[in-house]
Amino acid sequence: MIIQQIFTEKIAHSSYILAEDKTCAIIDPRRDIEIYLELTRDLGVKITHILETHLHADFISGHMDLAERTGATIYTPKSANCDFRSVPLAEGDSFSIGDIKVDILETPGHTPEHISYVITDTSRGEEPVALFCGDTMFVGDVGRPDLFPGRAEELASKLYDTLHEKLLKLPDFCEIYPAHGAGSLCGRAMASKRTSTLGYERNYNYALKINDRADFIDSLTNNMPDAPDHFSRCTDINRIGPDKVKELHIPEALENDRFLEKMNTAIILDVRSFESFGGQHIPQAYNIDSNSNFPTYAGWLLPPEKDILIVSDNYLQALDACTRLHRVGHDRVTGYLENGMYGWVTDGLPTRHVPQISSTELHDRITAGKEMTILDVRAVSEYEDYHIEGAVNIPVQDLRERYSEIKHDTETILICGSGHRSSMGCSILLQKGFSGVQNVAGGMIGYAAAGYGPECPMCTLPWAPFKNK
């Protein structure tokens, strides 16, 4: 038996190949499926099974594309009531892939329809050796139960039963293979390690050590991070069956005149670095730096009902952005600016810019008592850990609605952990008619490095987006 993990950066998603001598299953596949085809060719096995643990909220699954390319059968939770052809699975069902026995547990909590796959390698023993637990349990954490409005306490209670009455009954040596790792918003406190054992988690996973049901529910229904907008959209798309990638538009290379024609009814998405966006950008453009947690914030910030036009440094960057947008259900990417910003400005077309200031400049202005609004666009938990005195906290995603809380008649200096989210915030405020917005390049990391404050704990984690440029 071979288990091979495929980890997708930015969305922190883990999918798996579960193989025997000749055939294999793909578990919780991502939408761009070529990696599975390449790896299974290298292993010399045929994909015969596609196993979904639940209706994923943070990404679009690749089950439809993979089934069409390989002829493999899709297996889904029965209670998901999927609209596409699949084998519905419920508690007590089982099947085999060669010598690999797969038993089904219904494991609701993170979502109502969740199942887990318990794996026994019958060529070696009769006890379960692996658990593909989706988003029920993570390394160091468990799945958040608050993604369904009005059902958080109900699902948290079900998750408690799932963990204590089912998963923790498996042997301590049983390996766990979750669908996400640190950096995902499907949980709150995932460890950076990507696999574990039930024994280790029993001893060191904070959530599994909360034995009282009421305390467990309270822990998982309070102070959770915000859930991005695309989570509910992705769930519905995965239930219906996503459009196949081959059927989506290939972004058209647009000369300036064609770009101008289309931009009046489309979103302009500038995926260049925040420094480049600050130098020159097309008016009304969103900036989501491709070095940031790009797919999550694209899914969160961009309205899904409009076409998307990309501004990038080159074609490959535009193509990569398109792939990442497809992962979170933004399928209406219709074109990109063929000659980039250089071609735009040399045609004399209008631009805007955002001054980039250093931590030292910001500190000098604070020390001098300069009138300004310091707008901290990090998450509330990051702000509470440490912030600049007097800074106003509005998380970047909330600026779309809460921009009216900010004064128009003073300079607005935006800061986040690194400069990525604050540049997103600058682009939103410019769309709302603000002028005088400025971005703190380097963010709170730079501010701490310059000696003006302590390190932001969240900003320095090894899985933070800007650690993996």
FIGU-465036 format. One line per 3 residues: for each residue x, y, z of C-alpha. Coordinates in Angstrom, 3 decimals, padded with zeros to 6 digits. Layout:
// residues N
X,Y,Z ~ ...
//
This chain:
// residues 469
000.000,000.000,000.000 ~ 001.249,003.451,-000.939 ~ -000.072,006.747,000.398
001.212,009.873,-001.303 ~ 000.197,013.368,-000.206 ~ -000.198,016.301,-002.609
-000.132,019.617,-000.742 ~ -001.457,022.708,-002.517 ~ 000.060,025.928,-001.218
-002.014,029.022,-000.398 ~ -005.231,027.046,000.230 ~ -003.207,024.623,002.397
-005.106,021.680,000.912 ~ -003.967,018.079,001.116 ~ -005.193,015.471,-001.341
-003.932,011.900,-001.513 ~ -003.121,008.964,-003.733 ~ -004.026,005.646,-002.055
-002.525,002.904,-004.208 ~ -002.041,-000.823,-004.353 ~ -000.098,-002.744,-007.025
-002.231,-001.851,-010.050 ~ -004.984,000.565,-009.082 ~ -005.503,003.543,-006.815
-007.913,006.046,-005.343 ~ -007.558,009.827,-005.336 ~ -008.933,011.366,-002.163
-010.318,014.922,-002.113 ~ -008.738,015.995,-005.442 ~ -008.100,019.623,-006.326
-009.576,021.062,-009.519 ~ -006.455,021.140,-011.685 ~ -005.894,017.397,-011.976
-002.773,016.979,-014.125 ~ -000.630,016.330,-011.056 ~ -002.612,013.157,-010.251
-002.294,011.889,-013.804 ~ 001.467,012.464,-013.785 ~ 002.094,010.897,-010.372
-000.006,007.813,-011.037 ~ 001.758,007.292,-014.365 ~ 005.049,007.364,-012.467
003.670,004.832,-009.965 ~ 002.336,002.619,-012.754 ~ -001.200,002.496,-011.350
-004.632,003.247,-012.792 ~ -007.033,005.659,-011.082 ~ -010.221,003.668,-010.424
-011.728,005.441,-007.393 ~ -012.297,009.111,-006.522 ~ -013.201,009.551,-002.854
-014.746,012.737,-001.466 ~ -014.933,013.156,002.305 ~ -017.400,016.070,002.164
-018.594,019.037,000.153 ~ -015.514,021.230,000.354 ~ -016.096,024.857,001.221
-012.750,026.481,000.477 ~ -011.992,025.053,-002.970 ~ -013.619,023.521,-006.018
-012.988,019.801,-006.229 ~ -011.611,018.032,-009.298 ~ -013.837,014.958,-009.123
-015.758,015.718,-012.333 ~ -012.648,016.364,-014.448 ~ -010.820,013.377,-012.982
-013.730,011.004,-013.591 ~ -014.020,012.105,-017.217 ~ -010.281,011.754,-017.872
-009.856,008.361,-016.176 ~ -013.263,006.646,-016.126 ~ -012.931,006.305,-012.346
-016.008,006.072,-010.123 ~ -016.788,008.951,-007.755 ~ -017.732,008.105,-004.145
-019.528,010.727,-002.042 ~ -021.394,011.021,001.262 ~ -024.962,009.798,000.771
-026.381,012.681,002.804 ~ -024.707,015.213,000.480 ~ -027.413,014.467,-002.127
-025.054,015.252,-004.988 ~ -026.562,016.038,-008.387 ~ -023.889,014.181,-010.389
-023.438,010.439,-010.797 ~ -021.632,008.907,-007.833 ~ -021.735,006.007,-005.390
-023.388,007.365,-002.205 ~ -021.790,006.111,001.009 ~ -023.129,005.820,004.540
-022.052,004.410,007.910 ~ -021.110,000.744,007.684 ~ -020.489,000.665,003.925
-017.199,-000.823,002.759 ~ -015.355,-001.721,-000.430 ~ -011.926,-002.910,-001.479
-009.148,-001.629,-003.704 ~ -007.027,-004.749,-004.148 ~ -005.848,-005.714,-000.645
-006.931,-002.342,000.759 ~ -010.205,-002.473,002.683 ~ -012.068,000.841,002.962
-014.700,001.239,005.710 ~ -016.994,004.236,005.971 ~ -017.715,006.243,009.099
-020.221,009.080,009.105 ~ -018.348,011.907,010.811 ~ -020.557,015.038,010.870
-019.440,018.185,012.648 ~ -017.403,020.328,010.307 ~ -020.196,019.815,007.784
-023.464,017.873,008.169 ~ -022.688,015.307,005.445 ~ -019.054,014.509,006.296
-017.684,010.948,006.058 ~ -014.237,009.498,006.787 ~ -012.450,006.563,005.153
-010.906,003.973,007.495 ~ -008.152,002.021,005.742 ~ -006.979,-001.501,006.506
-004.074,-003.079,004.626 ~ -005.317,-006.677,004.717 ~ -002.036,-007.975,003.280
-000.397,-007.046,006.576 ~ -003.042,-007.077,009.295 ~ -006.666,-006.755,010.315
-006.513,-003.455,012.207 ~ -007.023,000.017,010.664 ~ -003.734,001.599,009.661
-004.889,004.922,008.190 ~ -007.763,007.372,008.435 ~ -008.644,009.880,005.733
-010.600,012.237,007.942 ~ -011.150,015.185,005.611 ~ -011.818,018.246,007.745
-013.077,016.403,010.819 ~ -009.685,016.284,012.518 ~ -006.459,018.110,011.743
-002.986,017.942,013.176 ~ -003.398,019.979,016.356 ~ -007.000,021.000,015.719
-010.459,019.901,014.579 ~ -012.755,021.209,011.860 ~ -014.682,024.393,012.547
-018.448,023.770,012.936 ~ -019.638,027.334,012.280 ~ -019.880,027.456,008.484
-023.649,026.880,008.417 ~ -025.655,029.830,009.779 ~ -027.674,028.950,012.866
-026.214,025.449,013.168 ~ -022.866,026.008,014.905 ~ -023.830,024.557,018.292
-025.661,021.602,016.719 ~ -022.686,020.733,014.518 ~ -020.184,021.263,017.342
-022.153,018.760,019.419 ~ -022.136,016.282,016.529 ~ -018.403,016.817,016.125
-017.894,015.986,019.808 ~ -019.722,012.670,019.276 ~ -017.826,011.985,016.054
-014.487,012.397,017.779 ~ -015.170,010.631,021.067 ~ -017.504,007.856,019.923
-015.909,007.021,016.577 ~ -012.472,008.344,015.652 ~ -010.869,007.999,019.075
-011.991,004.360,019.196 ~ -009.458,003.569,016.460 ~ -005.960,002.311,017.417
-003.398,004.855,018.577 ~ -001.011,003.780,015.800 ~ -003.600,004.618,013.123
-002.218,007.385,010.923 ~ -004.433,010.384,010.186 ~ -004.441,012.140,006.833
-006.458,015.393,006.974 ~ -007.599,017.482,004.009 ~ -005.933,020.686,005.245
-002.893,021.963,007.073 ~ -001.719,025.137,008.756 ~ -002.816,028.231,006.886
-006.315,026.980,006.054 ~ -009.387,028.749,007.436 ~ -011.233,025.426,007.810
-009.821,025.322,011.352 ~ -008.341,027.711,013.870 ~ -005.087,026.310,015.263
-003.688,023.715,012.862 ~ -000.093,022.665,013.347 ~ 002.460,022.946,010.547
002.964,019.163,010.525 ~ 000.767,017.663,007.820 ~ 000.093,014.128,009.091
-000.046,012.533,012.517 ~ -001.334,009.522,014.463 ~ -004.425,009.208,016.602
-002.275,008.479,019.631 ~ -000.284,011.660,019.234 ~ -003.400,013.744,018.647
-005.113,012.152,021.639 ~ -002.271,013.423,023.819 ~ -001.534,016.811,022.244
-004.534,018.073,020.249 ~ -006.143,020.773,022.414 ~ -009.670,020.047,021.149
-009.469,016.321,021.894 ~ -008.452,017.096,025.463 ~ -011.692,019.022,026.144
-013.773,016.263,027.693 ~ -016.809,018.288,028.696 ~ -019.305,018.631,025.828
-020.440,022.133,026.798 ~ -016.857,023.389,027.047 ~ -016.067,021.795,023.691
-019.033,023.495,022.037 ~ -018.140,026.823,023.612 ~ -014.531,026.553,022.439
-015.540,025.925,018.823 ~ -018.346,028.447,018.541 ~ -016.618,031.540,019.948
-013.763,033.657,018.603 ~ -013.493,031.743,015.342 ~ -011.868,033.440,012.337
-014.194,034.901,009.720 ~ -015.300,032.526,006.988 ~ -014.573,033.853,003.467
-017.461,034.593,001.119 ~ -016.621,031.800,-001.296 ~ -017.047,029.046,001.313
-020.808,028.781,000.815 ~ -020.475,029.172,-002.960 ~ -017.927,026.370,-003.246
-020.075,024.003,-001.187 ~ -022.994,024.434,-003.590 ~ -020.802,024.133,-006.680
-019.266,020.910,-005.384 ~ -022.718,019.450,-004.695 ~ -024.033,020.285,-008.158
-020.836,019.227,-009.912 ~ -018.336,021.874,-011.074 ~ -017.980,022.826,-014.710
-015.087,020.949,-016.244 ~ -011.928,023.018,-016.606 ~ -011.667,022.218,-020.317
-015.050,023.901,-020.841 ~ -013.973,027.204,-019.281 ~ -012.858,030.227,-021.297
-009.170,030.528,-022.066 ~ -008.260,034.119,-021.115 ~ -007.909,036.242,-024.241
-004.799,038.352,-024.825 ~ -006.205,041.873,-024.997 ~ -004.646,044.920,-026.618
-005.309,048.186,-024.827 ~ -008.331,049.164,-026.910 ~ -010.051,045.817,-026.349
-009.209,045.924,-022.654 ~ -010.774,049.407,-022.436 ~ -013.943,048.116,-024.096
-014.330,045.225,-021.684 ~ -013.295,046.896,-018.426 ~ -016.515,048.880,-018.065
-018.494,045.707,-017.308 ~ -015.760,043.610,-015.685 ~ -013.552,043.454,-012.615
-009.940,044.478,-013.135 ~ -007.677,042.271,-011.038 ~ -004.051,043.351,-010.749
-002.005,040.362,-009.551 ~ 001.385,042.090,-009.583 ~ 003.338,042.776,-006.407
001.978,045.454,-004.106 ~ 005.059,047.556,-004.885 ~ 004.309,047.443,-008.628
000.626,048.182,-008.058 ~ 001.644,051.145,-005.919 ~ 003.808,052.521,-008.727
001.150,052.515,-011.456 ~ -002.154,050.724,-011.864 ~ -005.357,050.994,-013.862
-008.076,052.953,-012.002 ~ -010.696,050.835,-010.196 ~ -008.450,047.748,-010.157
-008.323,045.351,-007.245 ~ -004.818,044.415,-006.140 ~ -004.377,040.881,-004.863
-000.646,040.235,-004.965 ~ 000.085,036.754,-006.338 ~ 002.646,036.334,-003.530
-000.099,036.719,-000.920 ~ -002.747,034.188,000.076 ~ -004.101,034.839,-003.391
-006.882,032.250,-003.864 ~ -008.417,032.806,-000.433 ~ -008.618,036.574,-000.814
-009.722,036.367,-004.446 ~ -012.579,034.107,-003.362 ~ -013.335,036.439,-000.485
-013.142,039.875,-002.099 ~ -014.169,039.529,-005.740 ~ -017.869,039.519,-006.698
-018.574,036.211,-008.478 ~ -021.155,037.517,-010.937 ~ -018.742,039.550,-013.104
-016.073,038.789,-015.686 ~ -012.472,039.190,-014.555 ~ -009.695,040.917,-016.514
-006.162,040.284,-015.282 ~ -003.239,042.692,-015.179 ~ 000.042,040.844,-014.659
003.768,041.094,-015.265 ~ 003.625,038.409,-017.967 ~ 001.515,035.683,-019.509
002.694,032.936,-017.144 ~ 001.709,034.991,-014.117 ~ -001.723,035.573,-015.657
-002.109,031.856,-016.379 ~ -001.127,030.936,-012.821 ~ -003.628,033.460,-011.453
-006.312,031.946,-013.656 ~ -005.632,028.458,-012.268 ~ -005.817,029.742,-008.698
-009.039,031.626,-009.428 ~ -010.588,028.451,-010.819 ~ -009.669,026.666,-007.582
-012.010,028.956,-005.658 ~ -014.825,029.046,-008.187 ~ -014.013,032.216,-010.136
-014.543,030.800,-013.620 ~ -015.250,034.009,-015.535 ~ -011.659,034.988,-016.302
-012.051,036.343,-019.817 ~ -008.831,038.183,-020.622 ~ -005.514,039.674,-019.595
-003.666,042.856,-020.573 ~ -001.304,041.560,-023.246 ~ 001.311,044.320,-023.126
001.094,044.912,-019.391 ~ 001.357,048.230,-017.630 ~ 004.319,049.325,-019.760
002.162,049.141,-022.873 ~ -000.649,050.909,-021.030 ~ 001.387,053.901,-019.858
003.262,054.294,-023.156 ~ -000.123,054.638,-024.833 ~ -000.800,057.565,-022.519
-003.717,055.858,-020.747 ~ -004.816,056.927,-017.234 ~ -003.312,055.390,-014.107
-003.368,055.836,-010.354 ~ -000.721,055.092,-007.768 ~ -000.385,054.358,-004.056
002.616,055.775,-002.174 ~ 004.553,053.074,-000.352 ~ 006.009,054.233,002.942
008.504,052.475,005.193 ~ 008.127,051.602,008.853 ~ 010.601,054.375,009.666
008.548,056.956,007.772 ~ 005.417,055.838,009.590 ~ 007.140,056.013,012.972
008.506,059.491,012.197 ~ 005.016,060.709,011.331 ~ 003.591,059.225,014.532
006.385,060.805,016.600 ~ 005.790,064.182,014.941 ~ 002.085,063.990,015.784
001.032,064.186,012.125 ~ -002.729,064.021,011.619 ~ -003.629,060.771,009.853
-005.703,057.631,010.174 ~ -003.686,054.467,010.701 ~ -005.903,051.680,009.404
-004.891,048.175,010.519 ~ -006.535,045.682,008.140 ~ -005.376,042.504,009.859
-007.758,040.055,011.553 ~ -009.147,041.075,014.921 ~ -007.042,038.416,016.694
-003.839,039.776,015.135 ~ -004.785,043.326,016.088 ~ -005.483,042.273,019.675
-002.084,040.574,019.967 ~ -000.333,043.850,019.199 ~ -001.142,047.024,017.309
000.089,050.568,016.923 ~ -001.516,052.839,019.480 ~ -004.419,054.727,017.968
-004.732,052.455,014.920 ~ -008.266,051.642,013.746 ~ -008.927,047.973,013.049
-011.123,047.005,010.094 ~ -010.184,043.614,008.547 ~ -009.557,044.009,004.832
-012.596,041.986,003.751 ~ -014.851,044.240,005.843 ~ -013.681,047.398,004.079
-016.148,046.661,001.283 ~ -018.977,047.591,003.667 ~ -017.281,049.511,006.504
-015.306,052.053,004.452 ~ -017.781,054.750,005.540 ~ -016.334,054.535,009.077
-013.075,056.072,007.834 ~ -012.526,059.826,007.537 ~ -012.156,061.141,003.997
-010.435,064.377,004.924 ~ -007.172,062.978,006.348 ~ -004.418,060.766,005.004
-005.203,057.093,005.484 ~ -002.178,054.871,006.136 ~ -002.954,051.174,005.744
-000.932,048.480,007.489 ~ -001.136,044.679,007.749 ~ 001.428,041.985,008.443
003.559,042.479,005.346 ~ 002.003,044.916,002.868 ~ -000.157,042.469,000.932
-003.539,042.852,002.630 ~ -003.015,046.574,003.159 ~ -002.496,046.967,-000.593
-005.750,045.070,-001.157 ~ -007.343,047.541,001.236 ~ -005.849,050.510,-000.622
-007.357,049.260,-003.879 ~ -010.792,048.928,-002.252 ~ -010.666,052.424,-000.730
-009.618,053.944,-004.058 ~ -012.668,052.319,-005.644 ~ -014.799,053.950,-002.929
-013.535,057.430,-003.807 ~ -010.781,057.870,-001.218 ~ -007.659,059.848,-001.987
-004.506,060.136,000.083 ~ -004.313,056.401,000.845 ~ -000.826,055.044,001.495
000.532,051.559,002.102 ~ 003.086,050.563,004.738 ~ 005.509,048.328,002.844
006.707,045.560,005.136 ~ 003.773,046.001,007.484 ~ 003.996,044.990,011.134
006.925,042.685,010.346 ~ 008.961,045.663,009.170 ~ 007.682,047.796,012.029
008.908,045.206,014.554 ~ 012.215,044.686,012.702 ~ 012.864,048.433,012.880
012.551,048.209,016.651 ~ 009.212,049.969,017.052 ~ 007.186,047.057,018.404
007.154,043.311,019.154 ~ 006.841,040.662,016.469 ~ 003.314,039.881,015.336
002.876,036.175,016.285 ~ 000.669,035.418,013.274 ~ 002.942,037.265,010.834
005.993,035.172,011.705 ~ 004.444,031.712,011.421 ~ 006.292,029.480,008.927
003.195,028.922,006.784 ~ 002.338,032.622,006.445 ~ 001.914,033.461,002.713
004.809,035.876,002.495 ~ 007.156,033.208,003.876 ~ 006.704,031.230,000.659
007.151,033.731,-002.146
//
